[in-house]
Amino acid sequence: MRVLVTGAAGFIGSHTVRALLKDGNEVVGVDDFNDYYDPEIKRKNIAEFLDDARFKIEKADIRNEQEMMRIFKKYTPERVIHLAARAGVRPSIKDPILYHDVNVNGTLNILGAAQSIGVKNFVFASSSSVYGGLEATPFCESAWPLNPISPYAATKLGGENLCRYFHEQFGMSTTCLRFFTVYGPSGRPDMAPYMFTKSILEGTPINRFGKGDTKRDYTFVEDIVSGVVSAIKTPLGYEIINLGNNQPIELNEFIGTIEKVLGKKAKINELSEAEGDVKITYADIEKAKKLLQYNPKTKIEEGMRKFAEWYVGSAHTIGSELVKEEIVQI
Ligand SMILES: NC(=O)c1ccc[n+]([C@@H]2O[C@H](COP(=O)([O-])OP(=O)(O)OC[C@H]3O[C@@H](n4cnc5c(N)ncnc54)[C@H](O)[C@@H]3O)[C@@H](O)[C@H]2O)c1
């Protein structure tokens, strides 16, 4: 298959490219290498693929409709995995227009370009944040109504609706995958696993919002990518599918796991609850198991060990002042 991956140089994007190449596919990556976090990290993420003749990368902004049409016509991909987005809940509250522009208008451009060249299957990266403050757990795809409580979450719900429209109007198969707090090697420097690991190793305090009793369904990146690859191989019409771990972990327990992995205690800076943060994310993964044979295997301690090994071996060589925003818990 020739697969076009947007956001290919990002955290989940680069793992997805690796898995697709390993599986024998050709991959066209699209990424604008913006400075939401240090673009040097993104260049490092894709460095290992550059010698592979089956991999091409285009530096381009998904908001540029003509540029997207040019790229789609040039490579004529059979399938598209659309991961490019402005990610993160709290920064979206500060700059909702940017988030809407990239995540909704950009998604519309990618859907339009894909439809115009007859793409057979389109996978869209949605987010557990669309469930908002839903109280019934685990979160099931059929839950309704949804109450996204941040601009970021609202843009992801908008993207899902555009995918549904393109399926109904043009018959293009579109699958929206709702990712639950993804972590692992190459993890984003604005996310809790990276920030907490960095703080503990450097002996600086962790900013903990609230009492530490919020829960997140942390999901290891290779488990997520197994679901993404399965979804791109399997046109399903129009579906929304959770990709999570089905094992939510309390923030304090998560910090304890990192302390155990690093063999060092954390210093905690207690702050009040953050706007836009939900109390819990918890994925019902029955649909993913049935439709995608999805079976997440990685326990949090094992996953955080792999993350810490990567962090110690690689991240600190990139630069120490990577983080522009506060900790993000998607
Ligand atoms: N990491 C998570 O826990 C998580 C959870 C839920 C959903 N998601 C979604 O998964 C996707 C990938 O997330 P990630 O964690 O790998 O983030 P990331 O920021 O590492 O990757 C996103 C990539 O998209 C690129 N990009 C952003 N705007 C662009 C634009 N206008 N044009 C072209 N490229 C652009 C960025 O440069 C980056 O490389 C995103 O859609 C995100 O919303 C992630």
The ligand as an SDF file (V2000), in Angstrom:
LIG
                    3D

 44 48  0  0  0  0  0  0  0  0999 V2000
   -0.5020   11.9440   22.3030 N   0  0  0  0  0  0  0  0  0  0  0  0
   -1.7140   11.7060   22.7970 C   0  0  0  0  0  0  0  0  0  0  0  0
   -1.8640   11.3100   23.9610 O   0  0  0  0  0  0  0  0  0  0  0  0
   -2.9430   11.9020   21.9430 C   0  0  0  0  0  0  0  0  0  0  0  0
   -4.1960   11.6180   22.5170 C   0  0  0  0  0  0  0  0  0  0  0  0
   -5.3370   11.8020   21.7450 C   0  0  0  0  0  0  0  0  0  0  0  0
   -5.2380   12.2170   20.4430 C   0  0  0  0  0  0  0  0  0  0  0  0
   -4.0080   12.5040   19.9130 N   0  0  0  0  0  0  0  0  0  0  0  0
   -3.9580   12.9620   18.5430 C   0  0  0  0  0  0  0  0  0  0  0  0
   -3.0120   12.1710   17.8350 O   0  0  0  0  0  0  0  0  0  0  0  0
   -2.3680   12.9480   16.8350 C   0  0  0  0  0  0  0  0  0  0  0  0
   -0.8580   12.8830   16.9880 C   0  0  0  0  0  0  0  0  0  0  0  0
   -0.5220   13.3910   18.2850 O   0  0  0  0  0  0  0  0  0  0  0  0
    0.9740   13.4150   18.8360 P   0  0  0  0  0  0  0  0  0  0  0  0
    0.8900   13.2220   20.3050 O   0  0  0  0  0  0  0  0  0  0  0  0
    1.8220   12.5350   18.0180 O   0  0  0  0  0  0  0  0  0  0  0  0
    1.3320   14.9470   18.6040 O   0  0  0  0  0  0  0  0  0  0  0  0
    2.5980   15.6290   17.8810 P   0  0  0  0  0  0  0  0  0  0  0  0
    2.4470   17.0890   18.1230 O   0  0  0  0  0  0  0  0  0  0  0  0
    3.8580   14.9750   18.3120 O   0  0  0  0  0  0  0  0  0  0  0  0
    2.3380   15.2970   16.3610 O   0  0  0  0  0  0  0  0  0  0  0  0
    1.5560   16.1000   15.5100 C   0  0  0  0  0  0  0  0  0  0  0  0
    2.3770   16.4220   14.2810 C   0  0  0  0  0  0  0  0  0  0  0  0
    1.5460   17.1900   13.4080 O   0  0  0  0  0  0  0  0  0  0  0  0
    2.3350   18.2360   12.8640 C   0  0  0  0  0  0  0  0  0  0  0  0
    1.4600   19.3490   12.5270 N   0  0  0  0  0  0  0  0  0  0  0  0
    0.7760   20.1570   13.3820 C   0  0  0  0  0  0  0  0  0  0  0  0
    0.1400   21.1170   12.7100 N   0  0  0  0  0  0  0  0  0  0  0  0
    0.4100   20.9040   11.3850 C   0  0  0  0  0  0  0  0  0  0  0  0
    0.0350   21.5820   10.2020 C   0  0  0  0  0  0  0  0  0  0  0  0
   -0.7250   22.6980   10.2320 N   0  0  0  0  0  0  0  0  0  0  0  0
    0.4690   21.0940    9.0120 N   0  0  0  0  0  0  0  0  0  0  0  0
    1.2550   19.9850    8.9710 C   0  0  0  0  0  0  0  0  0  0  0  0
    1.6530   19.3250   10.0660 N   0  0  0  0  0  0  0  0  0  0  0  0
    1.2380   19.7780   11.2680 C   0  0  0  0  0  0  0  0  0  0  0  0
    3.3140   18.6070   13.9640 C   0  0  0  0  0  0  0  0  0  0  0  0
    4.4710   19.2640   13.4650 O   0  0  0  0  0  0  0  0  0  0  0  0
    3.6230   17.2680   14.5960 C   0  0  0  0  0  0  0  0  0  0  0  0
    4.7810   16.6840   14.0590 O   0  0  0  0  0  0  0  0  0  0  0  0
   -2.9490   14.3620   16.9700 C   0  0  0  0  0  0  0  0  0  0  0  0
   -4.0150   14.4960   16.0610 O   0  0  0  0  0  0  0  0  0  0  0  0
   -3.4610   14.3880   18.3850 C   0  0  0  0  0  0  0  0  0  0  0  0
   -4.5040   15.3330   18.5480 O   0  0  0  0  0  0  0  0  0  0  0  0
   -2.8700   12.3470   20.6350 C   0  0  0  0  0  0  0  0  0  0  0  0
  1  2  1  0
  2  3  2  0
  2  4  1  0
  4  5  1  0
  4 44  2  0
  5  6  2  0
  6  7  1  0
  7  8  2  0
  8  9  1  0
  8 44  1  0
  9 10  1  0
  9 42  1  0
 10 11  1  0
 11 12  1  0
 11 40  1  0
 12 13  1  0
 13 14  1  0
 14 15  2  0
 14 16  1  0
 14 17  1  0
 17 18  1  0
 18 19  2  0
 18 20  1  0
 18 21  1  0
 21 22  1  0
 22 23  1  0
 23 24  1  0
 23 38  1  0
 24 25  1  0
 25 26  1  0
 25 36  1  0
 26 27  1  0
 26 35  1  0
 27 28  2  0
 28 29  1  0
 29 30  1  0
 29 35  2  0
 30 31  1  0
 30 32  2  0
 32 33  1  0
 33 34  2  0
 34 35  1  0
 36 37  1  0
 36 38  1  0
 38 39  1  0
 40 41  1  0
 40 42  1  0
 42 43  1  0
M  CHG  2   8   1  16  -1
M  END
$$$$
